[in-house]
Amino acid sequence: MAPPSSRRPGFSRRAQYGLFAGYVVAVIGIVLGLLFALTARFDPEGHAGIQSFFADLTSPISIAGRNGVELVGSGMDGVSAYIDAGSKNNEMETELRRAHAKLIEAQAMARENVRLKQLLKLVERDRTTIVTARLIASTGASSRRYATLSAGTSQGVANGEPVRTSEGLVGRIVAVGRITSRVLLITDGGNVVPVRRLSDGLPALATGRGDGGLDIRALEAATNPFKPGDIFVTSGTGGIYPPDIPVALAAIRTRELVVARPLADPRRLDFAAVEPAFVSPAPDLPSVPTGNP
């Protein structure tokens, strides 16, 4: 069995070199510290030069460190952006599904309008259109229902003229400016339109509800003869509104009336046409027989 070694670490050349290097570094640090202190005290310009020298000497290290930090930061930003992109992608997919559902709904409404027009079987008369203009505003949050039309006296618009679209009746002009007009919508609580049921011509009155709908009451029937799905058009009675303009589709039946929705919804309209006020023909007077005295 070999005897244990009695050599001490101090006899190792490597340990001696390491210890010597530590001393040298310590001495250099002390010297540099004293140099900085003395130059800062007695030679400020020289001290500034020494600082500049060491700043230039360590600038590559600083730049490398900053680049490393920026690289790590950009990497984290990239990861965060990737996560955000995934979240936004999910949101976009949700919005796309909603848009697709709305598109299907719009297509269904378009098909319904086509069906209603086919059911109406109305023959368009040679109507005189005064002007076709844009509906630039409408009130949808109050009980009074008005719209603003971008045409006025400069375009030949006059008070009391009916306003319509290809879908149906919109309302009538109640105030006229030089370049704009105010339209009282058929859904306003103060607007009453004489109508008739398309299927049999039964007369009724359509009164605005102030909430976007219409109340339709029969004129002569003791009970409510109307039902959901009935289509109503203008009758021309009393003038202003020409006959056979689509007005509303019955939706809800009560004991005394039906609640209907207008076929021309101002919220979805861009343009409307102004027509001359309709003048209902005077009733034929019975002829007075003339006899020989």
C-alpha positions as CSV (number, residue, x, y, z in Angstrom):
1,M,0.0,0.0,0.0
2,A,1.5,3.3,-1.1
3,P,2.0,5.9,1.6
4,P,-0.2,9.0,1.4
5,S,1.2,12.0,-0.4
6,S,2.6,14.7,1.9
7,R,2.8,17.4,-0.8
8,R,1.0,20.6,0.0
9,P,-1.0,22.6,-2.6
10,G,1.5,25.4,-2.3
11,F,4.1,23.2,-4.1
12,S,1.9,22.9,-7.3
13,R,3.1,25.1,-10.1
14,R,-0.4,25.6,-11.4
15,A,-1.6,26.8,-8.0
16,Q,1.3,29.1,-7.8
17,Y,0.6,30.6,-11.2
18,G,-3.0,31.1,-10.3
19,L,-2.2,32.8,-7.1
20,F,0.3,35.0,-8.9
21,A,-2.2,36.0,-11.5
22,G,-4.7,36.9,-8.8
23,Y,-2.2,39.1,-7.2
24,V,-1.3,40.8,-10.5
25,V,-5.0,41.4,-11.3
26,A,-5.6,42.9,-7.8
27,V,-2.6,45.1,-8.1
28,I,-3.7,46.3,-11.6
29,G,-7.2,47.0,-10.2
30,I,-5.7,49.0,-7.3
31,V,-3.5,51.0,-9.6
32,L,-6.3,51.7,-12.0
33,G,-8.5,52.8,-9.2
34,L,-5.9,55.1,-7.8
35,L,-5.2,56.4,-11.4
36,F,-8.9,57.2,-11.9
37,A,-9.1,58.9,-8.5
38,L,-6.0,61.0,-9.0
39,T,-6.9,62.0,-12.6
40,A,-10.5,62.8,-11.5
41,R,-9.0,65.0,-8.8
42,F,-6.1,66.7,-10.4
43,D,-6.6,66.2,-14.2
44,P,-10.2,66.2,-15.3
45,E,-9.3,66.4,-18.9
46,G,-7.0,63.4,-18.7
47,H,-9.7,61.6,-16.7
48,A,-12.2,62.2,-19.5
49,G,-9.7,60.8,-22.0
50,I,-9.2,57.7,-19.9
51,Q,-13.0,57.2,-19.7
52,S,-13.3,57.6,-23.4
53,F,-10.5,55.1,-24.0
54,F,-12.1,52.5,-21.8
55,A,-15.5,53.3,-23.3
56,D,-14.1,52.6,-26.8
57,L,-12.4,49.5,-25.5
58,T,-15.6,48.1,-24.0
59,S,-18.0,49.3,-26.7
60,P,-17.8,46.0,-28.7
61,I,-18.8,44.1,-25.6
62,S,-21.6,46.6,-24.9
63,I,-22.9,46.4,-28.5
64,A,-22.7,42.6,-28.4
65,G,-24.6,42.5,-25.2
66,R,-27.2,44.9,-26.5
67,N,-27.6,42.9,-29.6
68,G,-28.0,39.8,-27.6
69,V,-30.7,41.5,-25.4
70,E,-32.5,42.8,-28.5
71,L,-32.3,39.3,-30.1
72,V,-33.8,37.7,-27.1
73,G,-36.4,40.5,-26.9
74,S,-37.3,40.1,-30.6
75,G,-37.5,36.4,-30.1
76,M,-40.0,37.0,-27.2
77,D,-41.9,39.5,-29.3
78,G,-42.0,36.9,-32.1
79,V,-43.4,34.3,-29.8
80,S,-45.9,36.9,-28.4
81,A,-46.9,37.9,-31.9
82,Y,-47.3,34.3,-32.8
83,I,-49.6,33.8,-29.9
84,D,-51.5,37.0,-30.7
85,A,-51.8,35.9,-34.3
86,G,-53.3,32.7,-33.2
87,S,-55.8,34.5,-31.0
88,K,-56.6,37.0,-33.8
89,N,-57.0,34.1,-36.2
90,N,-59.6,32.5,-34.0
91,E,-61.4,35.9,-33.7
92,M,-61.3,36.2,-37.5
93,E,-62.7,32.7,-37.9
94,T,-65.5,33.6,-35.5
95,E,-66.3,36.8,-37.4
96,L,-66.2,34.9,-40.7
97,R,-68.7,32.4,-39.4
98,R,-70.9,35.3,-38.2
99,A,-70.6,37.0,-41.6
100,H,-71.5,33.7,-43.3
101,A,-74.6,33.4,-41.2
102,K,-75.6,37.0,-42.0
103,L,-74.9,36.3,-45.7
104,I,-77.2,33.3,-45.6
105,E,-79.8,35.4,-43.8
106,A,-79.5,38.2,-46.4
107,Q,-79.9,35.6,-49.2
108,A,-83.0,34.2,-47.5
109,M,-84.5,37.7,-47.2
110,A,-83.7,38.4,-50.9
111,R,-85.4,35.2,-51.9
112,E,-88.4,36.1,-49.7
113,N,-88.6,39.5,-51.4
114,V,-88.5,37.9,-54.8
115,R,-91.3,35.5,-53.7
116,L,-93.4,38.4,-52.4
117,K,-93.0,40.3,-55.6
118,Q,-94.1,37.2,-57.5
119,L,-97.1,36.8,-55.1
120,L,-98.0,40.4,-55.6
121,K,-98.3,40.0,-59.3
122,L,-98.5,43.8,-59.6
123,V,-98.2,45.3,-63.1
124,E,-96.2,48.5,-62.9
125,R,-98.0,51.4,-64.4
126,D,-96.3,54.1,-66.4
127,R,-95.6,56.2,-63.3
128,T,-94.0,59.6,-63.5
129,T,-91.0,59.8,-61.2
130,I,-90.1,63.4,-60.2
131,V,-86.6,62.5,-58.9
132,T,-84.7,59.5,-57.5
133,A,-82.4,60.5,-54.6
134,R,-80.5,59.1,-51.7
135,L,-81.9,58.6,-48.2
136,I,-79.2,60.2,-46.2
137,A,-80.6,59.8,-42.7
138,S,-83.5,58.2,-40.8
139,T,-84.7,58.2,-37.2
140,G,-84.7,54.8,-35.7
141,A,-84.6,55.4,-31.9
142,S,-87.7,57.5,-31.3
143,S,-91.4,57.1,-31.7
144,R,-91.4,59.7,-34.6
145,R,-90.1,58.2,-37.8
146,Y,-88.6,60.5,-40.3
147,A,-86.1,60.2,-43.1
148,T,-84.0,62.8,-44.9
149,L,-84.0,62.8,-48.7
150,S,-81.2,64.4,-50.7
151,A,-83.5,66.3,-53.0
152,G,-85.6,69.4,-52.6
153,T,-87.3,72.2,-54.5
154,S,-84.3,72.5,-56.8
155,Q,-85.1,69.0,-58.1
156,G,-88.9,69.6,-58.3
157,V,-89.9,68.0,-55.0
158,A,-93.1,69.4,-53.3
159,N,-94.9,68.9,-50.0
160,G,-97.3,65.9,-49.8
161,E,-95.7,63.8,-52.6
162,P,-95.4,60.0,-52.0
163,V,-92.0,58.4,-51.7
164,R,-91.4,54.8,-52.7
165,T,-88.8,52.2,-53.8
166,S,-89.1,49.1,-55.9
167,E,-89.8,47.1,-52.6
168,G,-92.7,49.3,-51.6
169,L,-94.0,52.5,-50.0
170,V,-91.7,54.5,-47.8
171,G,-93.8,57.5,-46.8
172,R,-94.6,61.1,-48.0
173,I,-92.9,64.4,-48.1
174,V,-93.8,66.7,-45.2
175,A,-91.2,69.4,-45.4
176,V,-89.1,70.7,-48.4
177,G,-85.9,72.6,-48.5
178,R,-83.8,73.7,-51.4
179,I,-81.7,70.5,-51.6
180,T,-83.2,68.2,-49.0
181,S,-86.7,67.0,-48.0
182,R,-88.1,65.5,-44.9
183,V,-90.1,62.2,-45.3
184,L,-92.7,61.0,-42.8
185,L,-92.3,57.3,-42.9
186,I,-95.3,55.0,-42.9
187,T,-94.1,53.5,-39.6
188,D,-94.6,56.8,-37.8
189,G,-97.4,56.9,-35.3
190,G,-99.0,59.9,-37.0
191,N,-99.1,58.4,-40.5
192,V,-102.2,56.5,-41.8
193,V,-102.2,54.8,-45.2
194,P,-105.4,53.4,-46.8
195,V,-104.6,49.9,-47.9
196,R,-106.3,46.8,-49.1
197,R,-105.6,43.1,-48.8
198,L,-104.1,41.9,-52.1
199,S,-105.9,38.5,-52.2
200,D,-109.5,39.9,-52.0
201,G,-109.3,43.7,-51.9
202,L,-110.7,44.0,-48.4
203,P,-110.1,47.6,-47.3
204,A,-108.1,48.5,-44.2
205,L,-106.1,51.3,-42.6
206,A,-102.4,50.9,-41.9
207,T,-101.2,53.0,-38.9
208,G,-97.6,53.4,-37.9
209,R,-96.6,51.9,-34.5
210,G,-93.5,54.1,-34.0
211,D,-91.3,51.1,-33.5
212,G,-90.8,50.1,-37.1
213,G,-94.0,48.2,-37.5
214,L,-97.6,48.8,-38.7
215,D,-101.1,48.2,-37.2
216,I,-103.6,47.2,-39.8
217,R,-107.3,47.3,-39.0
218,A,-110.2,46.3,-41.3
219,L,-112.6,49.1,-42.1
220,E,-115.9,47.2,-42.4
221,A,-115.5,43.7,-40.8
222,A,-116.9,43.3,-37.3
223,T,-114.0,40.9,-36.4
224,N,-110.4,40.8,-37.5
225,P,-110.4,39.0,-40.9
226,F,-106.7,39.2,-41.4
227,K,-104.0,36.6,-40.7
228,P,-100.2,36.3,-40.7
229,G,-98.9,36.2,-44.3
230,D,-101.5,38.6,-45.8
231,I,-100.0,41.1,-48.1
232,F,-101.3,44.7,-48.2
233,V,-101.0,47.3,-51.0
234,T,-102.2,50.9,-51.2
235,S,-105.8,51.3,-52.2
236,G,-105.6,54.9,-53.6
237,T,-108.5,56.0,-51.5
238,G,-108.3,59.6,-50.5
239,G,-105.4,60.4,-52.9
240,I,-101.7,61.1,-52.2
241,Y,-100.6,57.4,-52.4
242,P,-101.2,55.8,-55.8
243,P,-102.9,52.4,-55.7
244,D,-101.2,49.0,-55.8
245,I,-97.9,50.0,-54.1
246,P,-96.7,47.2,-51.8
247,V,-97.0,48.3,-48.2
248,A,-96.7,45.5,-45.6
249,L,-96.8,41.8,-44.7
250,A,-98.9,40.7,-41.8
251,A,-96.9,39.0,-39.0
252,I,-98.9,38.8,-35.8
253,R,-102.7,38.6,-35.4
254,T,-104.6,39.9,-32.4
255,R,-108.4,40.1,-31.8
256,E,-108.7,43.6,-33.4
257,L,-105.8,43.9,-35.8
258,V,-102.6,42.5,-37.3
259,V,-99.2,43.7,-36.7
260,A,-97.3,43.9,-40.0
261,R,-93.8,44.8,-41.1
262,P,-93.2,47.2,-44.0
263,L,-91.9,45.7,-47.2
264,A,-89.6,48.7,-47.7
265,D,-87.5,48.9,-44.6
266,P,-85.9,52.4,-44.5
267,R,-82.9,51.0,-42.5
268,R,-81.9,49.0,-45.6
269,L,-82.6,51.5,-48.3
270,D,-80.1,53.7,-50.1
271,F,-82.3,55.4,-52.7
272,A,-86.0,56.3,-53.1
273,A,-88.2,57.8,-55.8
274,V,-90.5,60.7,-55.4
275,E,-93.8,60.6,-57.4
276,P,-96.5,63.1,-58.0
277,A,-99.3,63.0,-55.4
278,F,-102.1,60.7,-56.6
279,V,-105.5,62.4,-57.2
280,S,-108.3,59.9,-56.9
281,P,-110.9,60.2,-59.6
282,A,-114.2,61.9,-58.7
283,P,-117.1,59.5,-58.3
284,D,-119.5,59.3,-61.1
285,L,-122.6,61.3,-60.4
286,P,-125.9,59.7,-61.2
287,S,-127.4,61.1,-64.4
288,V,-130.5,63.1,-64.0
289,P,-133.1,61.9,-66.3
290,T,-134.6,64.5,-68.5
291,G,-138.2,64.2,-69.3
292,N,-140.5,66.2,-71.5
293,P,-142.8,68.4,-69.5
